[in-house]
Amino acid sequence: MTATIIDGKAFAAELRARVAAQVTKLTEGQGIVPGLAVVLVGEDPASQVYVRAKGKQTGEAGMRSFEHRLDETVSEAALLELVDRLNGDPAVHGILVQLPLPGHVDADKVMARINPAKDVDGFHISNVGLLGTGQKAMVPCTPLGCLMMLRAHHGDLSGLEAVVLGRSNIVGKPMAQLLLGDSCTVTVAHSRTRELPAVLRRADIVVAAVGRPGMVRGDWLKPGATLIDVGINRIAKPDGGTRLVGDADFESCSAVAGAITPVPGGVGPMTIACLLANTLTACCRQNGLPEPVGLTA
């Protein structure tokens, strides 16, 4: 068996095109331009690359991009004051504070300060609670992207058995809630799960989000299962360089799975695309307009 490769780059490009088309319709029909504010604290190289990509893709989608770059020594009070200003700015429909934050800043306090209606990361406790109880919420971008790819590949997910490997607040827990919302039978597994390979072998869908390179092996999978690999791990190469790998051993898993996302080029590109989708959704909700088509959970 050779697995179908789920092309996250192509899927993300198509999603961004759909977002851009609906932004154009909104701007021309209502005179409203969605705005995304991104706050970056410090000089973390990976975060800087990510923020640049967000700004570029926001502009390409026809949205306004507002970047706020703050020194690593910025006080918690000053950062909270900026969040308050963005909460009150009618041109800003989505707010994203790039993590991680410096150690002297309480990230939970900053996340809690963001207006839940503008919380396009879906990390505010109000959105977490709404998602967990099956109500309308802003949904974290990475799990939303995984759900979109699963729906596109499978169609109806109802009744399928899914295992989410990883229990983080950012991916694992919201992913489980989204799959429950689509009527999957869901197990959340983790490092303490007993007989983990046997648990995964029951699954029609495996979402690996545990942060351990190559942890999931092909003989852990049910033949024909769909494997969504959320892991992004940088490992050393024999020549002294590094390369990115997922939480699954791609070679052995692709020989057993029915479909699999590669790393890189799978889930990663969907995260920013879903951020744009969330910003458009937030803009429509804040203005009392109908939900954008095909962009929400």
C-alpha positions in Angstrom: 0.0 0.0 0.0 1.2 3.5 -0.9 -0.4 6.3 1.1 -2.1 9.3 -0.6 0.0 12.4 0.3 -2.3 15.1 1.6 -0.7 18.3 0.1 -1.0 21.0 2.8 0.6 23.6 0.5 -2.0 23.2 -2.2 -4.9 23.0 0.3 -3.7 26.2 2.0 -3.3 28.0 -1.3 -6.9 27.1 -2.2 -8.1 28.2 1.2 -6.3 31.5 1.0 -7.9 32.1 -2.4 -11.4 31.4 -1.0 -10.7 33.8 1.9 -9.4 36.5 -0.5 -12.6 36.1 -2.7 -14.8 36.6 0.3 -12.8 39.5 1.6 -13.2 41.2 -1.8 -17.0 40.6 -1.6 -17.1 42.0 1.9 -15.0 45.1 1.0 -16.9 45.9 -2.2 -20.3 45.1 -0.7 -20.0 46.5 2.8 -17.0 48.8 2.7 -15.4 46.8 5.5 -11.7 45.6 5.4 -10.8 42.9 7.9 -7.8 43.9 10.0 -5.3 41.6 11.8 -3.0 42.9 14.5 0.1 40.8 15.3 2.2 41.6 18.4 5.8 40.3 18.4 7.9 40.7 21.6 11.6 40.1 21.3 13.9 38.8 18.6 13.1 35.1 18.4 14.2 34.1 14.8 11.4 31.6 14.2 8.8 34.0 15.5 10.1 36.8 13.2 9.9 34.5 10.1 6.4 33.5 11.1 5.2 37.1 11.6 6.7 38.2 8.3 4.8 35.4 6.6 1.6 36.4 8.3 2.0 40.0 7.3 2.6 39.0 3.6 -0.3 36.6 3.4 -2.7 39.0 5.2 -2.0 41.7 2.6 -2.3 39.2 -0.3 -5.8 38.3 1.0 -6.9 41.9 0.8 -6.8 42.5 4.6 -5.1 45.1 6.7 -2.0 44.0 8.6 -1.0 45.8 11.8 2.4 44.8 13.2 3.6 45.8 16.6 7.2 44.8 17.4 8.2 45.4 21.0 11.6 45.1 22.8 12.1 41.9 24.8 12.4 44.1 27.9 8.9 45.5 27.5 6.9 45.5 30.8 3.9 43.3 31.2 1.8 46.4 31.9 2.9 48.1 28.6 2.0 44.9 26.7 -1.4 44.7 28.4 -2.0 48.4 27.6 -1.3 47.7 23.9 -3.7 44.8 23.9 -6.3 47.1 25.4 -5.8 49.7 22.6 -6.2 47.0 20.0 -9.3 45.7 21.7 -10.8 49.2 21.3 -9.7 49.8 17.7 -12.6 49.2 15.3 -10.1 48.7 12.4 -8.7 45.6 14.2 -10.9 42.5 14.0 -8.3 39.9 15.0 -5.5 40.1 17.6 -2.6 37.7 17.8 0.2 37.9 20.4 3.0 35.7 19.1 4.2 33.1 21.6 6.5 32.5 23.4 6.7 35.6 25.5 9.6 36.6 27.7 9.7 35.0 31.1 8.8 38.1 33.0 5.5 38.3 31.2 2.5 36.2 32.2 1.3 34.7 28.9 -2.0 33.5 30.4 -2.7 37.0 31.7 -2.0 38.5 28.2 -4.2 35.9 26.5 -7.0 36.6 28.9 -6.8 40.3 28.2 -7.6 39.9 24.5 -11.3 40.5 23.6 -12.6 36.9 22.9 -14.3 38.1 19.8 -10.9 39.2 18.4 -9.1 36.1 19.7 -8.2 34.6 16.3 -5.8 32.2 17.9 -8.7 30.7 19.9 -6.7 30.6 23.1 -8.9 32.7 25.4 -10.6 30.7 28.1 -14.0 31.9 26.9 -13.3 30.4 23.4 -11.9 27.2 25.0 -15.1 26.8 27.0 -17.4 27.6 24.1 -15.6 25.0 21.9 -15.7 22.4 24.7 -19.4 22.8 25.0 -20.1 22.7 21.3 -21.0 26.4 20.9 -19.8 29.0 18.4 -16.2 29.9 19.2 -13.0 31.1 17.7 -11.1 27.9 17.0 -7.3 27.4 17.2 -5.8 27.6 13.8 -3.8 24.3 13.6 -6.7 22.0 14.7 -9.0 23.9 12.4 -6.7 23.2 9.5 -6.4 19.6 10.4 -10.2 19.3 10.5 -10.6 21.0 7.1 -8.1 18.5 5.5 -9.8 15.5 7.1 -13.2 16.7 5.9 -11.8 17.2 2.4 -10.3 13.7 2.3 -13.0 11.7 4.0 -16.2 13.7 3.4 -18.4 12.7 6.3 -16.4 11.9 9.5 -19.4 10.6 11.4 -18.7 7.3 13.2 -15.0 7.1 12.4 -12.7 6.2 15.3 -10.1 8.9 15.9 -7.1 9.0 18.2 -5.4 12.3 19.0 -1.9 11.7 20.3 -1.1 14.6 22.5 -3.1 16.6 25.0 -1.8 20.2 24.7 -4.2 23.1 25.0 -3.1 24.4 21.6 -3.6 21.3 19.5 -4.5 18.1 21.2 -7.5 19.1 23.3 -9.2 21.4 20.8 -8.6 18.8 18.0 -10.4 16.2 20.1 -13.4 18.6 20.6 -13.6 19.3 16.9 -13.6 15.6 16.0 -16.3 15.0 18.6 -18.3 17.9 16.9 -18.1 15.9 13.7 -19.4 12.8 15.4 -16.1 10.8 15.6 -15.5 8.4 18.4 -12.4 10.1 20.0 -9.6 8.9 22.2 -7.0 11.3 23.5 -3.7 9.4 24.0 -0.4 10.7 25.4 3.0 9.6 26.8 1.4 7.8 29.8 -1.1 5.8 27.7 -0.8 2.1 28.2 -0.4 -0.1 25.2 -0.2 3.0 23.0 0.5 1.1 19.7 -2.6 -1.0 20.3 -4.7 2.1 20.9 -3.5 3.7 17.7 -4.2 0.5 15.6 -7.9 0.9 16.3 -8.1 4.3 14.7 -9.4 5.3 11.3 -7.8 8.7 11.9 -4.6 9.5 13.9 -3.7 13.0 14.7 -0.1 13.0 16.0 0.7 16.1 18.0 3.1 15.0 20.7 6.4 16.7 19.8 8.6 13.6 19.6 10.3 13.1 16.2 9.4 9.8 14.5 7.5 8.4 17.5 4.6 6.9 15.5 5.7 3.9 13.5 4.0 2.2 10.6 3.2 -1.0 12.6 1.3 1.2 15.1 -1.3 2.1 12.4 -4.4 0.4 11.1 -3.9 -0.4 7.4 -5.6 2.4 5.4 -5.8 4.9 8.3 -5.4 8.6 7.8 -2.5 10.1 9.6 -2.3 13.9 10.2 1.2 14.7 11.5 1.2 18.0 13.4 4.8 17.6 14.6 7.5 20.0 13.5 10.8 18.8 15.0 14.3 19.9 13.9 16.8 17.1 14.0 20.5 16.8 13.1 21.7 15.5 9.8 24.9 13.4 9.3 26.5 16.3 7.4 26.1 18.6 10.4 23.0 20.4 9.1 19.4 20.0 10.3 16.1 18.9 8.8 12.4 19.1 9.8 10.6 15.9 10.6 7.2 15.1 12.1 6.0 13.0 15.0 5.6 10.0 12.7 8.2 8.0 10.9 7.1 9.0 7.4 8.7 6.0 5.5 7.2 3.3 7.6 3.9 5.0 8.1 3.3 5.9 4.5 3.6 2.2 3.7 0.6 1.4 5.9 -1.6 4.5 6.0 -4.2 5.3 3.4 -3.4 9.0 3.5 -0.7 11.0 5.3 0.5 14.6 5.7 4.2 15.2 5.0 6.5 17.3 7.2 7.2 19.9 6.0 4.4 20.8 3.6 1.4 19.3 5.4 -0.2 20.9 8.4 2.2 23.8 8.7 0.9 25.9 5.7 -2.6 25.5 6.9 -2.0 27.4 10.2 -1.6 30.8 8.6 -4.3 30.1 6.1 -6.7 29.3 8.9 -5.5 32.5 10.8 -6.7 34.5 7.8 -10.0 32.5 7.8 -10.5 33.2 11.5 -9.8 36.9 11.0 -12.5 37.1 8.3 -14.9 35.1 10.5 -14.2 37.5 13.4 -14.8 40.5 11.2 -18.2 39.2 10.0 -19.3 38.3 13.5 -18.3 41.7 14.9 -20.3 43.4 12.2 -23.4 41.2 12.5 -22.9 39.7 9.0 -23.4 36.1 7.9 -20.7 33.7 8.6 -18.1 33.2 5.8 -18.8 30.2 3.7 -16.7 27.0 4.3 -14.2 28.6 6.7 -15.5 27.6 10.1 -15.7 24.5 12.2 
